[in-house]
Structures are given as C-alpha cells and as structure tokens.
Amino acid sequence: MRIASGSFIAALALAAASASAATLPADPLASPMWDFVADQAFGAGARVAFDPRVKVRFPGIAENQRVFPVQVDARGIPDVKRIVILVDLNPIQIPIDYRLDDADAFVATRIKLDQRTPVRGAVQLADGSWLVSGGWIDAAGGGCSAPPASRVKGDWAQHLGEVRGALWRSAGTTRAQLAFRHPMDTGFVNNISSYYVDELALTGADGRSLGKVKIQAAVSEDPVLTMLPRARAGEAVRFHARDTNGIEYRGTLTDRAGPAA
C-alpha cells in the first residue's frame, strides 16, 4: 500500500479549499472577509446567490455602535427555513441564527459593531440553497469591546432575568417581541467573561415549535428580538430562553393593544 506524501496531501487540501471558494459568487460589497464568513455560515460547497428580495434594513450610519438596529425581511421569498445575520468585520460575525418552524421570514434585533463593516442578511431555502443581501455600515467602532452600560452602573445583577414581551396582531400577521435585561458580555472586556443569552425558542399553545434562535454576544446588551410566528387567532405564544450560565427564562406572550414598539 502506498502512502501519500505530505506535499500531495497539502495539494489536495488546497484544491478542496479552492473548489469550495469557487462555488461562492463574487461579493458585490468587496468585503475582505466574505469567503471566510460565508464558509462559517453556509458550509463548504453551499449554493449561494445575492438577491435583493432579501430586504436588510438598517440606518446608514451607526450613531451608537453598541446598539445598532437590523431587520431582515424575506417574506417575499417562498420556502425560507432559516435566517442568519452576518457582520463581516466583527470579531463575532454571526449574532443571530434563526430557524423558522412555523413563522414568517422576518427577524429584527439590535447588534454591536466593532468597526465599519458589511452587515448582511442570509436566508436558507427548503432546497438548502442560500440567498444573501446587505450593505456597508459606517461605525466608529469598539461596540464589541466596550463594557455594557449596566456593568458601568453596577446594577446589572439587580435586573438580570427581567423579561418583557407581547403579541400584536394586524391583517393576519402576529408580531412577537421579547426584551431581556442581560449584559450580553462578549468576553473582550478586561476581567469580564463572556456571558450572554444564547438560545430562544417560541412554541404555540399546543406545544408545536414556531421557531428557534441561536444568539451570540454580538447582539446588544438588553437584547430585543421581534419575529412573526404563525400563531392562531387568540393563541398565546410561549417562550423559553437560556443563557450561557444555564439560567432559564420562561413565559407566555399575550395580546397587547396598540401598535408594536
């Protein structure tokens, strides 16, 4: 039996990497991190295309790099099963990974920005392919390495675990919004370890899964998430979240009068 030489193995690895990169379309934003971020988010060999039907909405300038609102709306695309928010030049590049079970293709949250960077929304379809859109954001930087305001004030422990949320229904759409009190520590501040809400699940009153979200510390302190679960008329929605210390947060969202915040 012949054993392949080290140089031959290295050549094979290089060829495999080149083949993977070749499957990616050229980045219209010309990001230096596009190939790396795409590989982390989509996996090698994924079918990826840029598509303006993935509507990624955000301010043109980050006035506060610690709290930057981002909304991904792909309701015009059929068979969306997953939504991912990507921040190319952040040290934590995938703040949100949302798997839709029984929900419309929409998510909104607030993230931290560490520097000027592309911010993207990516959606995975039922056939496994991905559609991507986004744009560059001007930011002063430091959003991931600055201590949370609650750490500076020293009152974070007094409010840890407080949760507010409600449902709003309009024209056949149910909007669910959840707001957690949590420092969402990135681990990039001296003497403060990484600590953040990392999982959120929504279920219907009958126990069926509506959606699951993997959350990273690049989501802003006191995270707020808005989603569109397909709750039935008058149906409450249950939530179950957990942070990286194993603390669990449970509750039920019920109807609130008036427009959603």
N, C-alpha and C positions, 0 to 999 in steps of 0.2 A: 504493500500500500504506500502510495506517495503522499507526503505531507506538504501542503502548500507553504511556500516561503513567506516570510513576513512582508516582503515588498509586494507579493502577489495579493495577500490579504488586504494590505493597505490600499492597493489599486482597486480592489473590489469594493471596499468601503467608500472610496472616493467616487466611484462610478454610481453606487447606490445613492449617495447624497446628491450627486449631480442630477440623477434621474428624478429624485424627489423634488428638487428645486425647479426642474424643468416643467413640472406639472402646474406650477403657480403662474398666474398671469402677471404681466408687468404691472407694477404698482403705480397707479396714476398720481399718488401723493409722493412718490420717490423717497419713501422712508428708508433709512439705512438699516432698520430692524425688521423690515417686512418679512423676509424669508424666515427669520428666526421666530418671530411672533406667530406667523401662520403655521409653522411646524408645531409649535407648542399648543396652539388652539385646535388645529384641524387634524393633525397627524400626517405622517408621510403619505404621499400619493393621493391625498384628498382632491376631489374635483371642486375647484374654486372659481368663481366669476364675480366681477364687480357689477353691481346692479343698483341703479338709482331708486328702484322700488323699495329698497331698504332705507327708510327715512330716518336719518340720525340727526336729531335736533339738539342744539346747544348754543350758548352765547358765543359770539365771535372772539371775545377776549375774556380771559379768566380774571375777574375783578378780585376774587378770593380763591387762591389755588387750593385751599383746604376744603372748599365746598363748591363744587362745580356741577351744575345740573346737566344730566344727559338723558335723552329719551330715544328709544329705538321703537319704531312703529313699522311693522311689516304686515299689517292686516290686509294689504292689497295683494299678498302672495299666498297662494294655496299651499296647504300641507306643511306649514312650518312646525317643526318639532322642538327647536332649541334656539335660544338667543344668547349670544355672547357679546359682551362689551370688551373692546381691546384698546389699550393705551400703550402705543408702541414704545415710547421712551421713558415710561415709568419703571422703577425697579420691580413693582408688582404690576404685571401687564394685563391680567385678566381679572378685573374686580368682580364681574358678575357672569355666572354661567347658569342660565335659566332653562330648565327642561319643562316644556309645556305638556301636560297630560290632557287637561280639558280646560283650555283657556285660549283667548285670542292672542295673536302675536304682537305683544306690546309689553314694554317694561320701561320704567323711569326710576332714576335714583340720582344720588349726588356722589361724586368721586373726588379724590385728591389728585393733583397734578404736580409732578416734580420738576417739570421744565416744559418748554414749548414742545408740542408733540402731536402726532396724529391721534385722533380719537375715532374709533370705528364701531360700527355695529355689524355683527355677522349672524346670519340665520342658517340653520341646517334644515334641509327639506327631508321629507319621508324617504327619498331615494338615497340619502346620505350626502348629497352634494351641498355646497355652501355658497351663499350669496353675501356680498360684502359692500359696504359703503362707508363714508366718513369724510373727515376733513382735518386740517391742521388747526390747532388752538394756540394762541399766544398766551403764555403764562409766565409770571415772574419766577416761579419755581419754589422748591422747598416744601411743597404740600405734604410729601410723604415723610419728611424728616423733621417736621416741626411738632412739638408736643401738643396734644389736644388741649382745647381751652379748659375742659373740665379738670385736666391734670394740673394746669397752671393755677386754677382757682382752688383746687384741692377738694372739690365736693363730688368727685365722680362716684365714689363708693356709696354716697348717700342716695344717689338716683339710679344706680346700676339696676337694670332689670325692669325699669318702668317702661310700659308699652302702651301706645295709643293707636287706635285704628278704627276704621269704619268702612261701610259699603255705601256707594252711591249708585243708583240705577237711573238710566235715562235711555230712551229709544232702544230698548232691548239689550243694552250693554250694562254690565256690572263692573264698577271700578272699585277695587280694593286697595286701601292704603294703610301701611303699617309704619309706625315711627318708634324706634327703640332708643332708650338712653343707654349709650355704651361708648367707651373711649375709642374703640377701634384702633388700638395701638399697632403700629407697623413693625415695631422692633428696631427701628432705625434711630431712635432717640436714646441717648446715653442713659443707662440704668433703668430703662423701661422695656420690659419684654414684650414680645408680640402677644396680643390678646384682642380677639375680635369675634363678633358673631359670624359663624361660618356656614350655618345651614338654616334654611327656612322651607317649610312645606305647608301648602294650603290643601285642605280637604273639604269636600261637601258634607252636608249634614248626614248623608248616608255612608260616609267613610270613603267615598271614591276620591282618588287623587286628582287635584286640579293643577298642581304644578310644584316643582322643587327647584330651589335656588341654592347654588354654591356661591358663597360670598367670601371675598378676600379683604384684607385690611386696607386696600386702596379705596374702598368705599368710605365715605366721610364719617367722621365722628357723629354720634347720634343718627344712625342710618335711617333713611326713609326710602321705602320701596312702594311703587304703585304698579299694579298688574290688573289684568282684565279676566278674571276667572269666569267661566260659563256657569254661574250659579243660577239656579232656577228662581222663578218669581217668588219672593218672600223667603228664600232659603238663606240661612246663616252660613258663614264660611268659618271654618276652624283653622287656626294656625298653630304650628309647633316649630319653634326655633331653638337653636343651641349655640353656645359659644365655645371657644377653644379650651376653656376651663371646665367644660362639661355642664355648665349651668343651663337649664332648660327654661323656655318661655312658652307658655301655652295660653290660649284664649279663643274667644269667638268674636267674629266681626258681624255686626248687625247694621241695619239701615240707619243712615243719618240724613236728616232733612237738609236741603240746601245744596249748593254746588261743591264739588270736591276741591280740596285745597291744592 
